[in-house]
Amino acid sequence: MTHIRVSVLLCLLGLLPIGVFAKTTEIERAQDAVRVLTEVMAAPDHRIPGNLLRNAEAIAVIPNVVKASFV
């Protein structure tokens, strides 16, 4: 019984760092999205029209996607 408890405890301790890596990934993804949106808005020939942004209910920025469209 003691061996089972120790094994379960070691397995749970091994899973703790996963949460730290997940948060880092989310932060990096958010930073990439901000960078992409800033770059798009800085380019005069690719800028998203202000009227469209003002009337938008949400904006999805996916940093690794090359093409996008409006629905």
Secondary structure, 3 states (H helix, E strand, C coil): CHHHHHHHHHHHHHHHHHHHHHHHHHHHHHHHHHHHHHHHHHCCCCCCCHHHHHHCCCCCCCCCCCCCCCC
